[in-house]
Amino acid sequence: MTPAPLFPCYGLEHTGFTVKYLDAAIAAPHAKGADVAVGPSARDANTYLAFIRSPDGMMVELVENRRNPG
């Protein structure tokens, strides 16, 4: 295995998931030492997001849609 590429990189840079409650979704991985690399922050009135860095260095985007939380 080689070290994770610097961010941003060529190839698969990140993957994303929609979550119901962003703060709750990042709490458990953060408590276990995961790097919350970006956020959480509001992109606009309806979009709340954060990026967590996986153990192999890939960025995982978590997005909460505040306009339609269901």
C-alpha positions in Angstrom: 0.0 0.0 0.0 1.1 3.5 -0.7 0.2 6.7 1.2 -3.1 8.3 0.4 -2.9 10.9 -2.4 -3.0 14.6 -1.5 -6.4 16.3 -1.7 -7.5 17.0 -4.4 -6.3 14.1 -6.5 -7.0 12.4 -9.8 -9.3 9.4 -9.8 -12.0 8.9 -7.3 -11.7 11.9 -5.1 -14.8 11.5 -2.8 -18.1 9.7 -2.4 -21.2 11.3 -0.9 -24.2 10.2 1.1 -27.4 12.0 2.1 -28.1 11.7 5.8 -31.1 12.6 7.8 -29.2 14.3 10.7 -25.6 15.4 9.8 -24.5 16.3 13.3 -25.5 12.8 14.5 -24.0 11.1 11.4 -20.5 12.6 12.1 -20.6 12.2 15.9 -19.7 8.5 16.1 -16.9 8.5 13.6 -15.5 11.7 15.1 -15.6 10.2 18.6 -13.5 7.2 17.2 -10.9 9.5 15.9 -12.0 10.1 12.3 -10.8 13.4 10.7 -13.7 15.7 10.1 -11.8 17.5 7.4 -14.4 20.1 6.3 -17.4 21.5 8.1 -20.0 20.9 9.2 -21.2 24.0 7.4 -24.2 25.4 5.5 -23.7 25.7 1.7 -27.0 27.5 1.5 -30.3 27.6 3.5 -31.2 24.0 2.6 -27.8 22.2 2.4 -25.7 21.3 5.5 -22.6 19.3 4.8 -19.3 17.9 6.1 -16.4 15.9 4.7 -14.9 13.1 6.8 -11.5 11.6 5.7 -11.6 7.8 5.5 -8.7 5.7 7.0 -7.3 5.3 3.4 -7.5 9.1 2.8 -10.6 9.3 0.6 -13.0 12.0 1.4 -16.6 11.0 2.4 -19.2 13.8 1.9 -22.3 13.7 4.2 -25.1 16.0 3.2 -28.3 16.9 5.1 -31.1 18.4 3.0 -32.8 20.7 5.4 -35.6 21.6 3.1 -36.9 18.1 2.8 -35.6 16.1 5.8 -37.8 13.1 5.2 
